[in-house]
Amino acid sequence: MALDVTAMSPRPARAPVQPVPTRRTPVGLEPNATLVDREDLTTTIARLRIRMDAGASTFRAGQYFAIGLAVDGRLVQRPYSAASAPADAGDLEFLVRLVPGGSLTPSLWRLVPGDRVRIGPPKGLFTLDSDDPRRHLLLSTGTGLAPLRSMLASLLAPLASRGVSPTSNPPIVVHGVASAPELAYRAELERLAHAGRIVYVPTVSRPDHPANDGWTGRIGRLDGLLGAIADTTGIDPASTVAYLCGNPAMIAAVETRLTALGIPADAIRAEQYWSAPR
Ligand SMILES: Cc1cc2nc3c(=O)[nH]c(=O)nc-3n(C[C@H](O)[C@H](O)[C@H](O)COP(=O)(O)OP(=O)(O)OC[C@H]3O[C@@H](n4cnc5c(N)ncnc54)[C@H](O)[C@@H]3O)c2cc1C
């Protein structure tokens, strides 16, 4: 099923964005990159392509970059996982959710191509070990797909260059969202699945949401689906490595479920986008 772009709502009219730097922007934190493209999947999910002035940045699949903007006269920065692959010489791509009332994302939402931002150096230890021979289980909710897409590209590219396709144990990509238009990279992932290069399992958690009219795929949360996914894909717990990214509740529930399926704790790696409320 193709993404219904006609269902995408337009972004609100643009309000002025403060340029970076301001008087209070510390020296060395001036803008160093330009937003070159954006695609709004919904009113709250967007793909942003950003070009560094100094050219492509070297990073490892799974790492994040701080995106910074001047907000009310001070530089506000937040971490965002790169969705593009390290081998994509050129622009960095990010998949971002608008958090209403947040410190950065409402300002980020007003950016249009040509606007300037500050991008920090790559950081983070949630990185792919591409030499790991185990089967990869990539589990995410919402924008947590971003680092997993980067990892997937890094996993598949060497196989393609060696003419190896499809693999006998293709990576499994499970992506949970509230509504189908939030399924970023859906067409690309469906193409890979059709070619037998991955197993793609998109799922929506709110079947009654109007945007899910016509949805015929899986319904439910990741942890509830894992048993069935393990059965249908023939996961061998002893030779599987799982990468999880997204919201804290999902990560806690899925870790518990993976452990119950027999996947050892040291074969489960996770990146959590924010802290669970205490
Ligand atoms: C390593 C890392 C990588 C990240 N990568 C991404 C990414 O690729 N894409 C992305 O959209 N976000 C990502 N985030 C989250 C991002 O850094 C910000 O926290 C988020 O964009 C909110 O920023 P804000 O300044 O607008 O809101 P803030 O003022 O920082 O946050 C307000 C509150 O919103 C909550 N919150 C944060 N993120 C979300 C969310 N997505 N949904 C619901 N509530 C949230 C937090 O509890 C926080 O207390 C990542 C976070 C980390 C730690």
The ligand as an SDF file (V2000), in Angstrom:
LIG
                    3D

 53 58  0  0  0  0  0  0  0  0999 V2000
   20.4410    9.6850   21.6160 C   0  0  0  0  0  0  0  0  0  0  0  0
   19.1410   10.3660   21.2220 C   0  0  0  0  0  0  0  0  0  0  0  0
   18.7540   10.3910   19.8990 C   0  0  0  0  0  0  0  0  0  0  0  0
   17.5440   10.9920   19.5450 C   0  0  0  0  0  0  0  0  0  0  0  0
   17.1630   10.9640   18.2320 N   0  0  0  0  0  0  0  0  0  0  0  0
   15.9580   11.4690   17.8880 C   0  0  0  0  0  0  0  0  0  0  0  0
   15.4920   11.3690   16.5420 C   0  0  0  0  0  0  0  0  0  0  0  0
   16.1660   10.8340   15.6530 O   0  0  0  0  0  0  0  0  0  0  0  0
   14.2800   11.9070   16.2520 N   0  0  0  0  0  0  0  0  0  0  0  0
   13.4950   12.5040   17.2190 C   0  0  0  0  0  0  0  0  0  0  0  0
   12.4020   12.9810   16.8910 O   0  0  0  0  0  0  0  0  0  0  0  0
   13.9230   12.6160   18.4930 N   0  0  0  0  0  0  0  0  0  0  0  0
   15.1280   12.1220   18.8410 C   0  0  0  0  0  0  0  0  0  0  0  0
   15.5560   12.2460   20.1310 N   0  0  0  0  0  0  0  0  0  0  0  0
   14.7780   13.0790   21.0610 C   0  0  0  0  0  0  0  0  0  0  0  0
   15.2470   14.5630   20.9010 C   0  0  0  0  0  0  0  0  0  0  0  0
   16.5940   14.6800   21.2930 O   0  0  0  0  0  0  0  0  0  0  0  0
   14.4360   15.5380   21.7470 C   0  0  0  0  0  0  0  0  0  0  0  0
   14.3310   15.0660   23.0680 O   0  0  0  0  0  0  0  0  0  0  0  0
   13.0300   15.7630   21.2060 C   0  0  0  0  0  0  0  0  0  0  0  0
   13.0830   16.1840   19.8460 O   0  0  0  0  0  0  0  0  0  0  0  0
   12.2890   16.8100   22.0140 C   0  0  0  0  0  0  0  0  0  0  0  0
   13.0530   17.9860   21.9980 O   0  0  0  0  0  0  0  0  0  0  0  0
   12.4070   19.3850   22.4540 P   0  0  0  0  0  0  0  0  0  0  0  0
   13.5260   20.3000   22.8140 O   0  0  0  0  0  0  0  0  0  0  0  0
   11.4230   19.8710   21.4650 O   0  0  0  0  0  0  0  0  0  0  0  0
   11.6010   18.9940   23.7490 O   0  0  0  0  0  0  0  0  0  0  0  0
   12.1600   19.0090   25.2480 P   0  0  0  0  0  0  0  0  0  0  0  0
   11.8930   20.3420   25.8180 O   0  0  0  0  0  0  0  0  0  0  0  0
   13.5550   18.5370   25.2950 O   0  0  0  0  0  0  0  0  0  0  0  0
   11.2910   17.8660   25.8120 O   0  0  0  0  0  0  0  0  0  0  0  0
   10.0510   17.9710   26.3870 C   0  0  0  0  0  0  0  0  0  0  0  0
    9.6440   16.5780   26.8800 C   0  0  0  0  0  0  0  0  0  0  0  0
    9.1850   15.8010   25.7670 O   0  0  0  0  0  0  0  0  0  0  0  0
    9.4990   14.4140   25.9640 C   0  0  0  0  0  0  0  0  0  0  0  0
    9.9310   13.8890   24.6590 N   0  0  0  0  0  0  0  0  0  0  0  0
   11.1300   13.9370   24.0430 C   0  0  0  0  0  0  0  0  0  0  0  0
   11.0830   13.3760   22.8210 N   0  0  0  0  0  0  0  0  0  0  0  0
    9.8160   12.9440   22.6760 C   0  0  0  0  0  0  0  0  0  0  0  0
    9.1270   12.2820   21.6280 C   0  0  0  0  0  0  0  0  0  0  0  0
    9.7250   11.9210   20.4820 N   0  0  0  0  0  0  0  0  0  0  0  0
    7.8230   11.9930   21.8000 N   0  0  0  0  0  0  0  0  0  0  0  0
    7.1780   12.3320   22.9340 C   0  0  0  0  0  0  0  0  0  0  0  0
    7.7810   12.9760   23.9790 N   0  0  0  0  0  0  0  0  0  0  0  0
    9.0820   13.2690   23.8380 C   0  0  0  0  0  0  0  0  0  0  0  0
   10.5550   14.3420   27.0280 C   0  0  0  0  0  0  0  0  0  0  0  0
    9.9970   13.6220   28.0940 O   0  0  0  0  0  0  0  0  0  0  0  0
   10.8010   15.7500   27.4690 C   0  0  0  0  0  0  0  0  0  0  0  0
   10.7690   15.8530   28.8290 O   0  0  0  0  0  0  0  0  0  0  0  0
   16.7360   11.6200   20.5240 C   0  0  0  0  0  0  0  0  0  0  0  0
   17.1490   11.6100   21.8540 C   0  0  0  0  0  0  0  0  0  0  0  0
   18.3080   10.9800   22.2130 C   0  0  0  0  0  0  0  0  0  0  0  0
   18.7070   10.9460   23.6680 C   0  0  0  0  0  0  0  0  0  0  0  0
  1  2  1  0
  2  3  1  0
  2 52  2  0
  3  4  2  0
  4  5  1  0
  4 50  1  0
  5  6  2  0
  6  7  1  0
  6 13  1  0
  7  8  2  0
  7  9  1  0
  9 10  1  0
 10 11  2  0
 10 12  1  0
 12 13  2  0
 13 14  1  0
 14 15  1  0
 14 50  1  0
 15 16  1  0
 16 17  1  0
 16 18  1  0
 18 19  1  0
 18 20  1  0
 20 21  1  0
 20 22  1  0
 22 23  1  0
 23 24  1  0
 24 25  2  0
 24 26  1  0
 24 27  1  0
 27 28  1  0
 28 29  2  0
 28 30  1  0
 28 31  1  0
 31 32  1  0
 32 33  1  0
 33 34  1  0
 33 48  1  0
 34 35  1  0
 35 36  1  0
 35 46  1  0
 36 37  1  0
 36 45  1  0
 37 38  2  0
 38 39  1  0
 39 40  1  0
 39 45  2  0
 40 41  1  0
 40 42  2  0
 42 43  1  0
 43 44  2  0
 44 45  1  0
 46 47  1  0
 46 48  1  0
 48 49  1  0
 50 51  2  0
 51 52  1  0
 52 53  1  0
M  END
$$$$
